[in-house]
Amino acid sequence: MEGARHEKSKLKDSPQENGVHTNQYSSISPPASPVAQDEPFSTYFEERVPIPDSENQLFSFRKLWAFTGPGFLMSIAYLDPGNIESDLQSGAAAGFKLLWVLLVSTIIGLLLQRLAARLGVVTGMHLAEVCNRQYSTVPRIILWLMVELAIIGSDMQEVIGCAIALNLLSVGRIPLWGGVLITITDTFVFLFLDKYGLRKLEAFFGFLITIMALSFGYEYVLVKPDQGELLKGMFVPYCAGCGPVQLEQAVGIVGAVIMPHNIYLHSALVKSREVDRKNKKEVKEANKYFFIESAIALFVSFLINVFVVAVFAQAFYSKSNMDVNAMCNKTGSPHTDLFPLNNNTLEVDIYKGGIVLGCFFGPAALYIWAIGILAAGQSSTMTGTYSGQFVMEGFLNLRWSRFARVLLTRSIAITPTLLVAIFQDVHHLTGMNDFLNVLQSLQLPFALIPILTFTSLKSIMNDFANGLGWKISGGILILGVCAINIYFVIVYVTALNSVVLYVLAALLSVAYLAFVAYLAWHCLVALGVSCLDCCSRMQLGVSRHTDMYLLNDMDSNALVDR
């Protein structure tokens, strides 16, 4: 208790610059690393983008351009092959009726990304680094393992998406495992583009997003969706005549859009801009421009997702396997056997999606679709690699060379992907994708709960901590998103029809829910629910302890004299 009072005293007596505390718990100056460093350690960005001055301007396009980049890299996770597959399945299963779910999910994603960006800007640390400093050892290791699982699951979908695209473009000549090896190799090459300048790397990602927009936009123009039905599906939150299949698809959209590793990624990417965190005005301005940039980036990603949903809604909604088989047979497609001769509703994935587009709209539609998938897979694989590096460095406090970190994180994620590619056929990957979606859904609380916890603590965020409205709305949003994803997991598990798997799932659920409850307890205390802080409320007082709660395990030697 004396140690906590001593820390509180240091907070009170710390010097201020521009009205902001500059001690190690300040919103502006982050805690020093507990590892002594003889020289500055460069993590991933060799340079920082300078921000131009603009005196007394409410808004500056020059400044917005300087801040543009991190949001578009973040938005790529909304365009990965897993999202594209969810889009086309939504269109084929429900037509335009679930577009409003995609819109709402994207808006929720924007609000959550706002919290991630603010944490990075205000503290100068990304989420994994803050977790490393605030949670004790055992929870920190468990949290790292859970986030790594999410990254591996996402990476498998992205790399295999690239491999499928290469298989389509080569007319089957490049096998799945060959496509995986090609993707691994070119990812290593592209990742070192930032050696030529951070802005060039960001421009390359912008180029890949442009390819996706043009590819899926071409399909959209070719198919000519009904604009009235599209707008109705986007803005009328109702799904007439929908059943369990459409409900599962709606839940799948939420799970595909909001991804756990993306929260960690975005909180790190914003560190690439030169922001004086001792200057409250600069921090506030950075938060504003990063939010605007993120909104623009997610609007672009939303349009691209709409293109995909609309194409499959217009062309393939309520089509049967027999319909597609007849059309593919008529056009001489070699893939007719993918669609059995029955009247079951057509089920598609990103591979079959390209095939049916080729059958109905010609070979050009198939190849352009494959180019779009390749751009989506390649860009998301690269950002996924960055996520893995940030998470590993932050949680484990690694001080390795950059190449060693890239090699390790790539190996962890790629090994299971390569095994799947060797032993699985390109035609039968839907079951694996369902499993990977469930895996990522389970990891969502391990990003959303910590980000709400830390952005609500005044001792970490100072004047930029979440207000009461953001605490309540953020808590409700995160609770809703996690509940939706848990429902998705339950639906998946109940469909397995195996007593052994049911028992195993029940045992794992106990441990899983216990850890989520632990994180939620910390979060609720940070949100101000002081009745849960029963252990030390009497000694420290409610208001004081709530702000200082998660700082007790901070290294006492990390204090920095300013």
Secondary structure, DSSP 8 states (H G I E B T S, - for coil): -HHHHHHHHHHHH--EETTEE-STTSSSS----SS--SS----S-SS-B-----TT-S--HHHHHHH-SHHHHHHGGGGSHHHHHHHHHHHHHHTTTTHHHHHHHHHHHHHHHHHHHHHHHHHSS-HHHHHHHHS-HHHHHHHHHHHHHHHHHHHHHHHHHHHHHHHHHTTT-S-HHHHHHHHHHHHHHHHGGGGG-HHHHHHHHHHHHHHHHHHHHHHHHHH---HHHHHHHHH----TT--HHHHHHHHHHHHHHS-HHHHHHHHHHGGGB---TT-HHHHHHHHHHHHHHHHHHHHHHHHHHHHHHHHHHHHHTT-BHHHHHHHHHHTT-TTGGGS-SS-SB----HHHHHHHHHHHH-HHHHHHHHHHHHHHHHHHHHHHHHHHHHHHHHHH-----HHHHHHHHHHHHHHHHHHHHHHS-TT--HHHHHHHHHHHHHHTHHHHHHHHHHHH-HHHHGGGS--HHHHHHHHHHHHHHHHHHHHHHHHHHHTT--HHHHHHHHHHHHHHHHHHHHHHHHHHHHTT-GGG-TTTHHHH-HHHHHHHGGGTTS-GGG----
